[in-house]
Every structure is written in structure tokens, then in C-alpha cells.
Amino acid sequence: MKRNFKYICGLFIAMSAFSCKKSLDINTNPNTATAATVDLVLPTAIVSTANNIPSYNSMGAQQVGYFSNSGGVSGWGGIISYRWQTDNFATLWSNTFDVLQDVQYVLDNSKGNAAFAEFEAAAKVLKAYNFMLLVDTYNDVPYSEANQGDKHLQPKYDKAADIYKNIAVLLDEAVSAFKGVTLASALFVKNDPLYAGSASKWAAFAQTLKLKLMVKGQGKVTFANTSFDAGVGFITDDAIVQPVYAKLDGKQNRMWNSWAYSYSGTPVGAASQYAVTPFIMSYYNGNKLKDDGRIAVTYKNGATTPVNQLGYQEADAGRGLSPSSWFIGTSATVYGKIGILKGPDAGQPIMLAAESYFLQAEADVRGILTSGNAKIDFEKGVTASFNYLYKDNTGTLTAGKSPATDFATYKTNNNLSFLVNFDLATSNAEKLEAIGTQKYIAFNMLFGHEAWNEYRRTGFPKITGTSKTETFVSIVSESTALDKLPTRIQYPSDEFKYNAANVPTVNVFSDKIFWAK
């Protein structure tokens, strides 16, 4: 993990071309005074958490078949071969530990202070959320010795399952703390860009994250508390961070800024350099499922949007739309304001209501929850997916769009498929496949990392053959795994430089996250 090397920076500069980046500053420099207040640090941690999601999304989206390379562009490297190196995706590690440094500051400086009780509880939720991201990406990571300054410059790596167990406790503590809030403090309301100080929504978010831990860790983690508070429940709306993103330099929504246009209106290139895969398109265009509602707000030209199989590199590979190859809209100023890329001023989701309902549906099937109804939760999940895509950049449902009506049409158009009509699923295996497949569709280009996690954990969506609509595997894959896919990415190179005694050596084709199949 990143550590504080400011105090030796001069020596490195004198000896080499080493650059002292912020990425090395995970722990507090004991030689530098820190001046910040909890009420300023917490909102920074919330927004930074949200700003990291597009990078996680892009990492996972290319593994799990949401997009592929397009033609006329070279240098695809690991994107098509899966031979990931230690410098690939390194910012996921560094940026997440940066957030956790801020979170730890809030925890250290709010504990025992009644005025900051809500800040402490929210920080526990953020700690759990960000460590879950790290564990699901890397497996074992520094936890118990992380973010402790010069006390642990080379922190040990904790077992992934143990981290899951510990952060579940944090979430229980957060739920309890938020339940005890009768009137949110004005200071917390002012400095909460996620729920504007709503203790009940924070509690539901924390409990939904705990459910997620238990669904993924079932049978592999001995959780201290497996019960849920019925009065708290789970989230019923999308968890969206909105710090007032704007079409200004450094202020844009990160997803828009990464995939669409810069603040000045220049195409950033990402969208036009990647293509949609035939595999994901088959869940919209009638090949596997017919989804007229969501395809219309996702892809620029609907079913005729150019596609390409990962690894095919000829000039005709998925190109043809400029400046953006797939998302709806035509320019930096004329765009749909709905769907996936809603605009530079749209809030950034950190969890979808659809995921909450699908987690509940899976927990119903697996017996983790005993009072729910899998079909009801499944159908709420699909409807919630329509609902998110139909919302505009302000979070308002677009006039003329009806998630319930379009879900009913979706069921009719796929009246023979148990992947849509839950009653047709005749076994728990089919029910879980339906849930996993719909989660894959709901996560499309929003939470690619979560879709990849789910594929590795459950095997859904299923790869059924070798044709373009049957598999999302690269045709030039170098993976030695049976499914020809990677199992994980590498730990970042800085860990091998500065924490070599502790960082595990891994094989990206065989070493798995602890919950993986």
C-alpha cells in the first residue's frame, strides 16, 4: 500500500528520477502538522469515494464484456490479452487508500465526541465500502495496520475473509448509531453530499452493504451477527453522491469527464475508442432478450450501434459513430440527460437501488433472509434498473417514461424466458441465474467491477459457447484458466517496491478472490 515517503523524498530525487507523488502519502507524515476539521474531511471522503467508481467501472467493464477495443487504435495490451502487469490499474489501489486515510482521520477525530457522532458513523460506512472495493479487487490487503503513519510503514496483509468479518461489525455499529439519531445535526446535514443528513437513509445503506457482504461471503466468512434490523430495512432508491458537479474544469462528473467530453467540449476519446460487444448487446436486441426500453436510453443507435468482439483489431472493429460510439447524445451540449452518461452535472451513484433488490432476492433464495419474497424483490430490481436509466441529470424521472409499464412490456416480449419472468424459473439454480443475469444488465457501464465480481462469484451471466453472442472472452486471450479469462488483477508496483516483505505474489490466471467459484 502507499506510504509516506515525503521525509526521504530529497534523497530519492538526488539519486534518481524518482517523483514524490501524492500516491505515496497514504499515512500521515509525522513531521508535518495536520490542520483539518472532521466536518470538512468527511464530505471530501464521500465525494472521493464516488469519484473513484468510474475507474473501477472501466476496469471491470472490459473484463466482463461491456465493451471491447475498436478498430484503428493500437496498444490494447492487457485489455485484449488479460496479461495484467503491476502498473495496470494502480490508481485503484492508491486512490482508494487515499480515501481511507481521510476516513481514518474522521474516525480518529470524532470518536467520543457527541457533536461528531454522525460523522463517525458515516466514516464507518465509508471504511466498509472502500475496503470491500479493495478486497473484491485484490483479495488480501493491509487492514489492521493500514493508515497508521510511521507506526506501520510496511503494513501486513490481512486475510480477505477476516476483513469482511471486521467491516460487517463496523456496519452494525453504524446502523446502531444512526438509529439513535432523532434529529440530524445541522453540521452533518450541511456536509453530507450523499443523503443530506438523513440518518435513516445512512442506516439503510449500511445494512444493505452488510447484506452484500453476507451474500458474497456466505459459507466462507463467520460473521459475528447474521441478523438484520427490519425497522431499518435496505435502500429503496439509488445512492447518489452530488457535491454539485458542474461543467467546469475539475468539477465535472467523473464518468462524463472520462467517457464523453471535457469541460471545454472536446471529446475525451474513451467512448469513441471502445466498442460495445455483441455479447452485452444480445441482452437488448432480441438475440437472448428483447429490451426496447433500456436499449433506447443506453445506446446511441439502439440495436444498430457498432459492436466488436474483444481482440478483433481490424479497421472495421466497432467504429462508425463520432465523436462517441455508443452513448446516447450528439455533442457536448446536446445529449439525452438520461441513461448511463447523463451529463457533466449529474450525480455519481455508489450503489443502485436495483442492486439492493437483487441482493435481497438472492438472499431470499439462499436463505440469508427468511421473511422476503424472491420474485417480488427480483421484479423490484428490474423495475429499479429502468427507473435509474430513465432519470435525468437532476435525478428526476423523465416525462413520458414509465419503469413499471416498460417492465410489463419487457416481460411480455420475453414471455418464455425465466431470465425475465421469474415464475418460469423452476429451480433455485434458475432463480439465481435470473437474478445474476438481470444484475449484469443493470450494472452495464455503471458498475463494471461489480459485474465482474458477480461473474467470478456466480458464473453469471453464462458463457454458453464460442460465438460472439455466447462469450465475451477475448479472441486473443493469453489466460491459462479454463474459461480463458483472468481471475484478478495484480497488486500495484509500489507495493513490490516499498512493502515487498508483505505483498503476495499472484498469478492473474489462477489466483482467485476468496469468494470466487
C-alpha positions as CSV (number, residue, x, y, z in Angstrom):
1,M,0.0,0.0,0.0
2,K,1.1,3.6,-0.4
3,R,3.1,5.0,2.5
4,N,4.5,8.3,3.5
5,F,7.9,8.8,1.9
6,K,8.0,12.6,2.0
7,Y,10.8,12.6,4.5
8,I,13.1,10.7,2.2
9,C,12.0,12.4,-1.0
10,G,15.0,14.6,-1.2
11,L,17.3,11.5,-1.1
12,F,15.4,9.8,-3.9
13,I,15.4,12.8,-6.1
14,A,19.2,13.2,-5.6
15,M,19.8,9.5,-6.5
16,S,17.3,9.0,-9.3
17,A,14.4,10.4,-11.4
18,F,12.0,9.3,-8.7
19,S,9.0,11.6,-8.4
20,C,7.4,12.2,-5.0
21,K,3.8,11.8,-5.8
22,K,0.8,12.2,-3.6
23,S,0.2,8.5,-4.3
24,L,2.8,7.7,-1.8
25,D,1.2,9.6,1.0
26,I,-1.4,7.1,2.4
27,N,-0.2,7.6,6.0
28,T,0.1,10.8,7.9
29,N,3.5,12.4,7.8
30,P,4.6,12.6,11.5
31,N,6.8,15.5,10.6
32,T,4.0,17.6,9.1
33,A,1.3,19.3,11.1
34,T,-2.2,18.4,10.0
35,A,-4.9,21.1,10.2
36,A,-8.4,19.9,9.2
37,T,-11.8,19.5,10.8
38,V,-14.0,16.4,10.7
39,D,-16.8,18.3,9.0
40,L,-14.5,19.2,6.1
41,V,-12.8,15.8,5.7
42,L,-15.9,13.6,5.7
43,P,-17.5,15.2,2.6
44,T,-14.2,15.0,0.8
45,A,-14.0,11.3,1.6
46,I,-17.6,10.8,0.3
47,V,-17.0,12.6,-2.9
48,S,-13.6,10.9,-3.5
49,T,-15.3,7.6,-3.0
50,A,-17.8,8.5,-5.7
51,N,-15.1,9.9,-8.0
52,N,-13.3,6.5,-7.8
53,I,-16.2,4.5,-9.1
54,P,-15.8,5.3,-12.8
55,S,-12.2,3.9,-12.7
56,Y,-13.4,0.7,-11.0
57,N,-16.2,0.5,-13.5
58,S,-13.9,0.9,-16.5
59,M,-11.6,-1.8,-15.1
60,G,-14.3,-4.3,-14.7
61,A,-16.3,-3.4,-17.8
62,Q,-13.5,-4.6,-20.1
63,Q,-13.2,-7.9,-18.2
64,V,-16.9,-8.8,-18.3
65,G,-18.0,-7.9,-21.8
66,Y,-19.5,-4.4,-21.6
67,F,-17.0,-3.0,-24.1
68,S,-14.2,-4.1,-26.3
69,N,-11.5,-2.5,-28.4
70,S,-12.4,-0.7,-31.5
71,G,-10.5,-0.7,-34.8
72,G,-7.9,1.8,-35.9
73,V,-6.4,2.2,-32.4
74,S,-3.3,0.3,-31.3
75,G,-1.7,-0.5,-28.0
76,W,-4.5,-2.5,-26.4
77,G,-2.1,-4.7,-24.4
78,G,-3.7,-6.3,-21.4
79,I,-7.2,-5.2,-22.4
80,I,-7.2,-7.9,-25.0
81,S,-4.6,-10.3,-23.7
82,Y,-5.5,-10.2,-20.0
83,R,-1.8,-10.4,-19.1
84,W,-2.0,-7.7,-16.4
85,Q,1.1,-6.1,-15.1
86,T,1.8,-4.4,-11.7
87,D,1.4,-1.0,-13.3
88,N,-2.1,-1.7,-14.6
89,F,-4.9,-0.1,-12.7
90,A,-2.5,1.0,-9.9
91,T,-4.6,4.1,-9.2
92,L,-7.4,2.0,-7.9
93,W,-5.2,1.0,-5.0
94,S,-3.7,4.4,-4.4
95,N,-6.9,6.4,-4.7
96,T,-8.9,4.1,-2.5
97,F,-6.3,4.1,0.2
98,D,-6.2,7.9,-0.1
99,V,-9.9,7.9,0.7
100,L,-9.3,5.6,3.6
101,Q,-6.7,7.9,5.0
102,D,-9.3,10.6,5.2
103,V,-11.8,8.2,6.6
104,Q,-9.4,7.2,9.3
105,Y,-8.8,10.8,10.2
106,V,-12.6,11.3,10.7
107,L,-12.7,8.2,12.9
108,D,-9.7,9.2,15.0
109,N,-11.0,12.7,15.5
110,S,-14.7,12.1,16.1
111,K,-14.6,9.1,18.5
112,G,-16.1,10.0,21.8
113,N,-17.3,13.5,20.6
114,A,-21.1,13.6,20.7
115,A,-21.0,16.6,18.3
116,F,-19.5,14.3,15.6
117,A,-21.4,11.1,16.3
118,E,-23.0,11.1,12.9
119,F,-19.6,11.8,11.2
120,E,-18.1,8.8,13.0
121,A,-21.0,6.5,11.9
122,A,-20.8,7.7,8.3
123,A,-17.0,7.2,8.3
124,K,-17.5,3.6,9.5
125,V,-19.8,3.0,6.5
126,L,-17.3,4.5,4.1
127,K,-14.5,2.4,5.6
128,A,-16.5,-0.7,5.0
129,Y,-17.5,0.4,1.5
130,N,-13.9,1.2,0.4
131,F,-12.4,-1.9,2.0
132,M,-15.0,-4.0,0.2
133,L,-13.8,-2.5,-3.1
134,L,-10.2,-3.4,-2.3
135,V,-10.9,-6.9,-1.1
136,D,-13.1,-7.6,-4.1
137,T,-10.4,-6.4,-6.4
138,Y,-7.2,-7.7,-4.7
139,N,-8.3,-10.2,-2.0
140,D,-5.9,-9.9,0.9
141,V,-4.9,-6.3,1.6
142,P,-3.5,-4.3,4.6
143,Y,-6.3,-3.6,7.1
144,S,-5.4,-3.8,10.7
145,E,-2.1,-2.0,10.2
146,A,-3.2,0.3,7.5
147,N,-3.3,4.1,7.8
148,Q,-1.2,4.3,10.9
149,G,1.6,6.6,9.9
150,D,5.1,5.8,10.8
151,K,3.9,3.1,13.2
152,H,3.5,0.7,10.3
153,L,5.3,1.8,7.2
154,Q,5.2,-1.7,5.9
155,P,1.8,-3.0,7.0
156,K,0.9,-6.6,7.0
157,Y,-1.7,-8.0,4.7
158,D,-4.9,-9.3,6.4
159,K,-6.9,-12.2,5.1
160,A,-9.8,-11.1,2.9
161,A,-12.4,-13.1,4.8
162,D,-11.2,-11.6,8.1
163,I,-11.6,-8.1,6.6
164,Y,-15.2,-9.0,5.5
165,K,-15.9,-10.1,9.1
166,N,-14.5,-6.9,10.6
167,I,-16.2,-4.4,8.3
168,A,-19.5,-6.1,8.9
169,V,-19.1,-5.2,12.6
170,L,-18.4,-1.6,11.6
171,L,-21.7,-1.6,9.6
172,D,-23.6,-2.9,12.6
173,E,-22.1,-0.2,14.7
174,A,-23.1,2.4,12.1
175,V,-26.6,1.1,11.9
176,S,-26.9,1.3,15.7
177,A,-25.5,4.8,15.8
178,F,-27.8,6.2,13.1
179,K,-30.8,4.5,14.7
180,G,-30.1,6.6,17.8
181,V,-30.3,9.9,15.9
182,T,-33.6,11.6,16.5
183,L,-32.7,14.9,14.8
184,A,-29.7,15.2,12.5
185,S,-27.2,17.9,13.4
186,A,-27.2,21.0,11.2
187,L,-23.4,20.4,10.7
188,F,-23.9,16.9,9.4
189,V,-26.8,17.9,7.1
190,K,-24.6,20.7,5.6
191,N,-21.7,18.4,5.0
192,D,-23.3,15.2,3.7
193,P,-23.3,15.1,-0.2
194,L,-24.9,11.6,-0.2
195,Y,-28.0,11.7,2.0
196,A,-28.1,15.4,3.2
197,G,-28.0,14.2,6.8
198,S,-30.7,11.6,6.7
199,A,-29.8,9.1,9.5
200,S,-32.5,6.6,8.3
201,K,-31.0,6.5,4.8
202,W,-27.5,6.1,6.1
203,A,-28.7,3.2,8.3
204,A,-30.4,1.5,5.4
205,F,-27.3,2.0,3.2
206,A,-25.1,0.5,5.9
207,Q,-27.4,-2.5,6.3
208,T,-27.5,-3.0,2.5
209,L,-23.7,-3.2,2.5
210,K,-23.8,-5.7,5.3
211,L,-26.3,-7.8,3.2
212,K,-23.9,-7.6,0.3
213,L,-21.0,-8.9,2.5
214,M,-23.1,-11.8,3.7
215,V,-24.3,-12.8,0.2
216,K,-20.8,-12.8,-1.1
217,G,-19.2,-14.3,2.0
218,Q,-21.8,-17.0,2.7
219,G,-20.1,-20.2,3.7
220,K,-16.7,-18.6,3.7
221,V,-17.0,-15.9,6.5
222,T,-18.1,-16.5,10.0
223,F,-19.9,-13.2,10.7
224,A,-20.4,-12.1,14.3
225,N,-24.0,-11.1,13.7
226,T,-26.1,-12.5,10.9
227,S,-29.4,-10.7,11.8
228,F,-30.9,-7.6,10.2
229,D,-33.0,-4.9,11.6
230,A,-36.4,-5.0,10.0
231,G,-37.1,-1.4,11.1
232,V,-34.0,-0.1,9.2
233,G,-34.5,-2.1,6.0
234,F,-32.4,-1.7,2.9
235,I,-32.1,1.1,0.4
236,T,-35.0,1.6,-1.9
237,D,-33.5,4.4,-4.1
238,D,-30.2,4.9,-5.8
239,A,-27.4,6.1,-3.5
240,I,-26.1,9.1,-5.4
241,V,-23.4,11.5,-4.4
242,Q,-24.0,15.0,-5.6
243,P,-21.4,17.6,-4.5
244,V,-22.8,20.0,-7.2
245,Y,-20.9,18.7,-10.2
246,A,-20.8,21.2,-12.9
247,K,-19.5,21.8,-16.5
248,L,-16.3,23.4,-15.2
249,D,-12.7,22.5,-15.1
250,G,-12.2,19.9,-12.4
251,K,-15.9,20.0,-11.4
252,Q,-17.5,17.6,-13.9
253,N,-19.0,14.2,-13.1
254,R,-16.0,11.8,-13.5
255,M,-17.9,9.4,-15.6
256,W,-18.8,12.1,-18.1
257,N,-15.3,13.5,-17.9
258,S,-13.8,10.1,-18.7
259,W,-16.1,8.8,-21.3
260,A,-17.7,11.8,-23.0
261,Y,-16.4,15.4,-23.1
262,S,-14.0,17.7,-21.3
263,Y,-15.4,20.8,-19.7
264,S,-14.5,22.8,-22.8
265,G,-16.5,20.4,-25.0
266,T,-13.7,18.4,-26.5
267,P,-14.4,14.6,-27.0
268,V,-12.2,12.8,-24.5
269,G,-11.8,9.8,-26.8
270,A,-12.7,7.0,-24.5
271,A,-16.2,6.4,-25.8
272,S,-15.1,6.6,-29.4
273,Q,-12.2,4.3,-29.0
274,Y,-14.2,1.5,-27.5
275,A,-17.0,-0.6,-28.9
276,V,-20.0,-2.4,-27.5
277,T,-19.7,-6.2,-27.5
278,P,-22.1,-8.5,-29.3
279,F,-22.5,-10.3,-26.0
280,I,-24.0,-7.4,-24.0
281,M,-26.0,-6.3,-27.0
282,S,-27.6,-9.7,-27.2
283,Y,-29.4,-8.9,-23.9
284,Y,-31.2,-6.0,-25.6
285,N,-31.6,-6.7,-29.3
286,G,-33.6,-9.9,-29.2
287,N,-30.8,-12.4,-29.6
288,K,-31.2,-13.5,-26.0
289,L,-33.6,-11.0,-24.6
290,K,-35.6,-8.1,-26.2
291,D,-35.3,-4.9,-24.2
292,D,-36.7,-2.0,-26.1
293,G,-36.9,0.3,-23.1
294,R,-33.3,0.2,-21.8
295,I,-31.6,-0.1,-25.2
296,A,-33.2,3.2,-26.2
297,V,-31.7,5.1,-23.3
298,T,-28.3,3.3,-23.3
299,Y,-27.0,3.0,-26.9
300,K,-26.9,5.9,-29.4
301,N,-28.2,3.9,-32.3
302,G,-30.0,1.2,-30.4
303,A,-29.6,-2.2,-31.9
304,T,-27.6,-0.9,-34.8
305,T,-24.9,0.6,-32.6
306,P,-21.5,-0.8,-33.9
307,V,-20.2,-3.8,-32.0
308,N,-16.9,-5.7,-31.8
309,Q,-15.6,-8.9,-30.3
310,L,-12.8,-8.3,-27.8
311,G,-9.4,-8.8,-29.5
312,Y,-10.5,-8.2,-33.1
313,Q,-8.4,-5.3,-34.3
314,E,-9.1,-4.6,-37.9
315,A,-10.2,-1.2,-39.0
316,D,-13.9,-2.1,-39.1
317,A,-14.0,-3.2,-35.5
318,G,-16.9,-1.3,-33.9
319,R,-16.2,2.1,-35.4
320,G,-18.6,4.3,-37.3
321,L,-20.0,6.8,-34.9
322,S,-18.3,10.0,-34.0
323,P,-17.4,11.5,-31.6
324,S,-18.9,9.0,-29.3
325,S,-19.5,5.4,-30.4
326,W,-22.2,4.2,-28.1
327,F,-23.8,6.5,-25.6
328,I,-27.0,8.5,-26.4
329,G,-26.5,12.1,-27.4
330,T,-24.8,14.0,-30.2
331,S,-22.4,16.6,-28.7
332,A,-21.1,18.2,-25.6
333,T,-24.2,20.5,-25.4
334,V,-26.9,18.2,-27.0
335,Y,-27.3,15.0,-25.2
336,G,-30.1,12.8,-23.7
337,K,-29.5,13.6,-20.0
338,I,-30.8,10.1,-19.2
339,G,-29.3,6.6,-19.5
340,I,-25.8,6.0,-18.4
341,L,-23.9,9.2,-19.2
342,K,-26.4,11.8,-18.0
343,G,-24.2,14.9,-18.3
344,P,-21.4,16.7,-16.6
345,D,-23.6,17.9,-13.8
346,A,-25.2,14.5,-12.9
347,G,-24.7,12.9,-9.5
348,Q,-22.5,9.8,-9.3
349,P,-24.2,6.6,-8.0
350,I,-22.2,4.5,-5.5
351,M,-25.0,1.9,-5.2
352,L,-28.1,1.3,-7.3
353,A,-31.5,0.5,-5.8
354,A,-31.5,-2.3,-8.4
355,E,-28.5,-3.9,-6.7
356,S,-30.2,-3.6,-3.3
357,Y,-33.3,-5.5,-4.5
358,F,-31.2,-8.1,-6.4
359,L,-29.2,-8.7,-3.2
360,Q,-32.4,-9.2,-1.3
361,A,-33.7,-11.6,-4.0
362,E,-30.6,-13.7,-3.9
363,A,-30.6,-13.6,-0.1
364,D,-34.2,-14.8,-0.2
365,V,-33.2,-17.8,-2.4
366,R,-30.2,-18.7,-0.4
367,G,-32.0,-18.4,3.0
368,I,-30.0,-15.5,4.3
369,L,-33.2,-13.6,4.5
370,T,-36.2,-15.5,5.7
371,S,-39.0,-13.0,5.5
372,G,-38.6,-11.8,1.9
373,N,-40.1,-12.8,-1.4
374,A,-37.6,-13.6,-4.1
375,K,-40.0,-12.8,-7.0
376,I,-41.1,-9.5,-5.6
377,D,-37.5,-8.4,-4.9
378,F,-36.4,-9.6,-8.3
379,E,-39.1,-7.6,-10.1
380,K,-38.4,-4.5,-8.0
381,G,-34.8,-4.9,-9.0
382,V,-35.5,-4.9,-12.7
383,T,-38.0,-2.0,-12.4
384,A,-35.4,0.0,-10.4
385,S,-32.9,-0.6,-13.2
386,F,-35.4,1.0,-15.7
387,N,-36.0,3.8,-13.2
388,Y,-32.3,4.8,-12.8
389,L,-31.8,4.9,-16.6
390,Y,-35.0,6.9,-17.0
391,K,-33.9,9.6,-14.5
392,D,-32.3,12.7,-15.9
393,N,-29.2,14.6,-14.7
394,T,-31.2,16.1,-11.8
395,G,-32.5,12.8,-10.6
396,T,-36.0,13.4,-11.9
397,L,-37.9,10.7,-13.8
398,T,-38.1,11.8,-17.5
399,A,-41.6,12.8,-18.6
400,G,-43.3,10.1,-20.6
401,K,-41.1,7.3,-19.2
402,S,-42.8,4.7,-17.0
403,P,-40.5,2.0,-15.5
404,A,-43.5,-0.1,-14.4
405,T,-45.1,0.0,-17.8
406,D,-41.9,-0.8,-19.7
407,F,-41.1,-3.6,-17.3
408,A,-44.5,-5.1,-18.1
409,T,-43.7,-4.8,-21.8
410,Y,-40.3,-6.4,-21.2
411,K,-42.0,-9.4,-19.5
412,T,-44.4,-9.8,-22.5
413,N,-41.6,-9.5,-25.1
414,N,-39.7,-12.3,-23.2
415,N,-42.7,-14.3,-22.1
416,L,-40.8,-17.6,-22.5
417,S,-37.6,-16.6,-20.6
418,F,-37.1,-17.3,-16.9
419,L,-34.4,-14.6,-17.1
420,V,-37.2,-12.1,-17.2
421,N,-40.3,-14.0,-16.0
422,F,-39.3,-15.2,-12.6
423,D,-42.2,-17.6,-12.3
424,L,-40.7,-19.7,-15.1
425,A,-37.6,-20.4,-13.0
426,T,-38.3,-23.9,-11.7
427,S,-35.3,-24.4,-9.5
428,N,-33.1,-22.3,-7.2
429,A,-30.3,-22.6,-9.9
430,E,-32.5,-20.9,-12.5
431,K,-33.7,-18.3,-10.0
432,L,-30.1,-17.4,-9.2
433,E,-29.3,-17.3,-12.9
434,A,-32.2,-14.9,-13.5
435,I,-31.0,-12.6,-10.6
436,G,-27.4,-12.7,-11.8
437,T,-28.3,-12.0,-15.4
438,Q,-30.5,-9.1,-14.6
439,K,-27.8,-7.7,-12.2
440,Y,-25.4,-7.9,-15.2
441,I,-27.8,-5.9,-17.3
442,A,-28.4,-3.3,-14.6
443,F,-24.7,-2.8,-13.9
444,N,-23.9,-2.2,-17.6
445,M,-21.3,0.5,-17.9
446,L,-22.2,1.8,-14.4
447,F,-20.6,-0.7,-12.1
448,G,-18.5,-2.9,-14.4
449,H,-16.3,-4.0,-11.4
450,E,-19.4,-5.3,-9.6
451,A,-20.5,-7.2,-12.7
452,W,-17.0,-8.8,-13.0
453,N,-17.2,-9.7,-9.3
454,E,-20.5,-11.4,-9.8
455,Y,-19.3,-13.3,-12.8
456,R,-16.4,-14.6,-10.9
457,R,-18.5,-15.4,-7.8
458,T,-21.5,-17.0,-9.5
459,G,-20.7,-17.7,-13.2
460,F,-23.5,-15.4,-14.3
461,P,-24.1,-14.3,-17.0
462,K,-23.4,-17.7,-18.5
463,I,-20.9,-18.2,-21.3
464,T,-22.5,-20.8,-23.4
465,G,-20.3,-21.2,-26.4
466,T,-17.6,-19.5,-28.6
467,S,-19.7,-17.4,-30.9
468,K,-19.8,-13.6,-30.5
469,T,-23.1,-13.6,-28.6
470,E,-22.2,-16.6,-26.5
471,T,-19.0,-15.3,-25.0
472,F,-17.3,-12.1,-24.1
473,V,-13.8,-13.7,-23.9
474,S,-11.1,-12.0,-26.0
475,I,-10.2,-14.0,-29.1
476,V,-6.5,-13.3,-28.3
477,S,-6.7,-14.2,-24.7
478,E,-3.5,-15.4,-23.1
479,S,-5.2,-16.7,-20.0
480,T,-4.5,-20.3,-19.0
481,A,-7.7,-20.6,-17.0
482,L,-10.4,-22.9,-18.2
483,D,-12.7,-20.1,-19.2
484,K,-9.8,-18.2,-20.8
485,L,-10.4,-15.2,-18.5
486,P,-8.3,-13.5,-15.9
487,T,-9.1,-14.2,-12.2
488,R,-7.9,-10.9,-10.9
489,I,-5.5,-8.0,-11.5
490,Q,-2.0,-7.5,-10.0
491,Y,-1.1,-5.7,-6.8
492,P,0.4,-2.3,-7.8
493,S,4.1,-1.9,-8.4
494,D,4.6,0.4,-5.4
495,E,3.8,-2.4,-3.1
496,F,6.6,-4.5,-4.5
497,K,8.9,-1.6,-4.1
498,Y,8.0,-0.5,-0.6
499,N,6.3,-3.4,1.0
500,A,7.9,-6.4,-0.7
501,A,8.1,-8.4,2.5
502,N,4.3,-8.5,2.8
503,V,2.8,-8.1,-0.6
504,P,1.6,-11.5,-2.0
505,T,2.8,-12.7,-5.4
506,V,-0.1,-13.6,-7.5
507,N,-1.0,-15.2,-10.8
508,V,-3.7,-13.3,-12.7
509,F,-4.9,-16.5,-14.4
510,S,-5.2,-18.8,-11.3
511,D,-5.3,-16.9,-8.0
512,K,-8.8,-16.0,-7.0
513,I,-10.7,-13.7,-4.7
514,F,-11.8,-15.7,-1.7
515,W,-15.4,-15.8,-2.6
516,A,-14.8,-16.8,-6.2
517,K,-16.1,-20.1,-7.7
